[in-house]
């Protein structure tokens, strides 16, 4: 195969450009090589976000960031794939965006300085906190149904949820594991939990 056959996206728009404010003149002229679904080809970033906002799901995702967790980018990418309402970074503001693969441009991300700040925000919006961690007393996610409106809360690689985060959770769920490792990272766990929410509450994706 040639290099062109491996190229992502589409080239310049053939023929006269469409008269539609959602389309980006530069992308129409030069081609659109972004990692977006076909329905958003040539669209401005703001137009894509506005369209996603019309159908975002009722769950939020939050992750603690006390030690510069390298998995946050993957959490954001998963949140974009499953169309979470927002991602909440609790703790350090800075996070490694490489794993997000620029999906953070299309996903709302909110920062909270502390667990107390985050818990107060969730309370103001009447959103129960659902912790995902393999802790004593956690219910198995595989045989449970997540609440429709909620925040899925994840801890850091290794220590998992902080004591303050555990205490704030309304419910705790665990993900079954069968190998030798004690835990899976937050990037993987978030994808599993979000998909569990999708299976329970979402319809088929748009064409």
C-alpha positions as CSV (number, residue, x, y, z in Angstrom):
1,X,0.0,0.0,0.0
2,X,1.1,3.6,-0.6
3,X,1.4,6.2,2.2
4,X,-1.8,7.9,1.0
5,X,-3.8,4.7,1.7
6,X,-2.8,4.9,5.3
7,X,-3.6,8.6,5.6
8,X,-6.5,9.5,8.0
9,X,-9.3,11.7,6.9
10,X,-10.2,13.3,3.6
11,X,-8.6,15.8,1.2
12,X,-9.9,19.2,0.0
13,X,-13.6,19.5,-0.6
14,X,-14.3,18.6,-4.2
15,X,-16.2,21.3,-6.2
16,X,-17.9,24.3,-4.7
17,X,-17.7,24.6,-0.9
18,X,-20.9,24.2,1.0
19,X,-22.7,27.4,2.3
20,X,-22.9,26.3,5.9
21,X,-21.5,28.1,8.9
22,X,-20.5,24.8,10.5
23,X,-17.8,24.2,7.9
24,X,-14.3,25.5,8.3
25,X,-13.0,27.3,5.2
26,X,-9.4,26.1,5.9
27,X,-10.4,22.5,6.3
28,X,-12.5,22.7,3.1
29,X,-9.5,24.1,1.2
30,X,-6.8,21.9,2.7
31,X,-8.5,18.7,3.8
32,X,-9.5,17.3,7.1
33,X,-7.1,14.9,8.7
34,X,-8.4,15.0,12.2
35,X,-9.5,11.9,14.1
36,X,-13.2,12.6,14.0
37,X,-16.2,10.6,12.8
38,X,-17.3,11.2,9.2
39,X,-20.3,13.2,10.2
40,X,-18.0,15.9,11.5
41,X,-15.6,16.1,8.5
42,X,-14.7,19.7,7.7
43,X,-16.7,21.1,10.6
44,X,-15.3,23.8,12.9
45,X,-14.3,22.6,16.3
46,X,-16.9,24.9,17.9
47,X,-19.6,23.4,15.7
48,X,-18.6,19.9,16.7
49,X,-18.7,20.7,20.4
50,X,-22.1,22.5,20.0
51,X,-23.6,19.4,18.3
52,X,-22.2,17.0,21.0
53,X,-23.7,19.3,23.7
54,X,-27.1,18.6,22.3
55,X,-26.9,14.9,23.2
56,X,-24.3,14.4,26.0
57,X,-25.2,11.7,28.5
58,X,-26.2,12.2,32.1
59,X,-23.0,10.9,33.7
60,X,-19.9,12.8,34.6
61,X,-16.4,11.4,35.2
62,X,-14.0,12.5,37.9
63,X,-10.4,11.5,38.6
64,X,-8.1,12.5,41.5
65,X,-4.8,14.0,40.4
66,X,-2.4,14.3,43.3
67,X,0.7,12.7,41.8
68,X,0.5,13.7,38.1
69,X,-1.4,10.6,37.1
70,X,-0.4,9.5,33.5
71,X,-3.9,7.9,32.9
72,X,-5.9,11.1,32.9
73,X,-5.5,11.6,29.1
74,X,-7.0,8.1,28.6
75,X,-9.9,8.9,30.9
76,X,-10.6,12.1,28.9
77,X,-10.4,10.2,25.6
78,X,-12.9,7.5,27.0
79,X,-15.2,10.3,28.2
80,X,-15.3,11.7,24.7
81,X,-15.9,8.3,23.2
82,X,-18.8,7.6,25.5
83,X,-20.0,11.3,25.5
84,X,-19.8,12.1,29.2
85,X,-21.3,15.4,30.3
86,X,-18.0,16.6,31.8
87,X,-14.6,15.3,33.1
88,X,-13.6,16.6,36.5
89,X,-9.9,16.8,37.5
90,X,-9.6,16.9,41.3
91,X,-6.3,18.1,42.7
92,X,-3.4,19.3,40.5
93,X,-4.6,21.4,37.6
94,X,-1.9,20.2,35.2
95,X,-2.2,16.8,33.6
96,X,-0.6,14.9,30.7
97,X,-2.7,15.5,27.6
98,X,-0.8,13.2,25.3
99,X,-3.1,10.2,26.1
100,X,-6.2,12.3,25.3
101,X,-5.2,12.4,21.6
102,X,-6.7,16.0,21.3
103,X,-10.1,14.7,22.3
104,X,-10.0,17.3,25.2
105,X,-10.8,19.9,22.5
106,X,-14.3,18.4,22.2
107,X,-14.8,17.3,25.8
108,X,-15.7,19.7,28.7
109,X,-13.0,19.4,31.4
110,X,-13.5,21.2,34.8
111,X,-10.9,21.5,37.6
112,X,-11.5,21.4,41.4
113,X,-8.7,22.3,43.8
114,X,-9.8,19.7,46.4
115,X,-12.1,16.9,47.2
116,X,-14.2,19.2,49.3
117,X,-14.6,21.6,46.4
118,X,-15.6,18.8,44.1
119,X,-18.1,17.2,46.6
120,X,-19.7,20.7,47.1
121,X,-20.1,21.1,43.3
122,X,-21.6,17.6,43.0
123,X,-24.0,18.4,45.8
124,X,-25.1,21.6,44.2
125,X,-26.0,19.7,41.1
126,X,-27.6,16.8,42.9
127,X,-25.2,14.3,41.4
128,X,-24.4,11.2,43.5
129,X,-20.8,10.2,43.7
130,X,-20.1,6.6,42.5
131,X,-16.6,5.4,43.4
132,X,-15.0,2.7,41.2
133,X,-12.3,0.9,43.2
134,X,-11.7,-2.7,44.4
135,X,-12.3,-1.9,48.1
136,X,-13.9,-4.0,50.9
137,X,-17.6,-3.5,50.7
138,X,-17.7,-2.5,47.0
139,X,-20.5,-4.1,45.0
140,X,-19.5,-5.9,41.8
141,X,-20.1,-3.7,38.8
142,X,-20.8,-6.8,36.6
143,X,-24.0,-7.5,38.4
144,X,-25.1,-4.0,39.2
145,X,-26.7,-1.1,37.4
146,X,-25.2,2.4,37.7
147,X,-27.4,5.4,38.4
148,X,-28.5,7.3,35.4
149,X,-27.4,10.7,36.8
150,X,-24.1,10.3,38.6
151,X,-20.4,11.1,38.7
152,X,-18.1,8.1,38.2
153,X,-15.1,8.8,40.5
154,X,-11.7,7.2,40.0
155,X,-8.5,7.3,42.1
156,X,-4.9,7.2,41.1
157,X,-2.9,4.3,39.9
158,X,-1.7,2.3,42.9
159,X,-3.3,3.9,45.9
160,X,-6.8,4.2,44.3
161,X,-9.3,6.5,45.8
162,X,-8.1,8.7,48.6
163,X,-9.7,8.3,52.1
164,X,-11.6,11.6,51.6
165,X,-12.9,10.5,48.2
166,X,-14.1,7.2,49.6
167,X,-15.9,8.8,52.5
168,X,-17.7,11.1,50.0
169,X,-19.0,8.4,47.8
170,X,-22.6,7.4,47.8
171,X,-21.9,4.0,46.3
172,X,-18.8,2.0,45.6
173,X,-18.4,-0.6,42.8
174,X,-15.5,-3.0,42.0
175,X,-14.4,-4.4,38.6
176,X,-13.8,-8.2,38.7
177,X,-10.2,-9.2,38.0
178,X,-8.9,-12.7,37.5
179,X,-5.1,-12.4,37.1
180,X,-2.2,-11.7,39.5
181,X,-2.2,-7.9,39.4
182,X,-3.8,-6.1,42.3
183,X,-5.3,-3.3,40.2
184,X,-6.0,-2.0,36.8
185,X,-5.2,1.6,35.9
186,X,-7.8,4.4,35.9
187,X,-7.7,4.6,32.1
188,X,-8.8,1.0,31.7
189,X,-11.2,1.1,34.7
190,X,-12.9,4.3,33.4
191,X,-13.6,2.7,30.0
192,X,-15.1,-0.4,31.6
193,X,-17.3,1.7,33.9
194,X,-18.4,4.1,31.2
195,X,-19.4,1.2,29.0
196,X,-21.4,-0.3,31.8
197,X,-23.3,3.0,32.1
198,X,-23.8,3.0,28.3
199,X,-25.2,-0.6,28.3
200,X,-27.7,0.3,31.0
201,X,-28.9,3.7,29.8
202,X,-27.9,4.7,26.3
203,X,-29.4,4.0,22.9
204,X,-27.5,3.2,19.7
205,X,-25.0,5.8,18.5
206,X,-26.0,8.2,15.7
207,X,-25.2,7.1,12.1
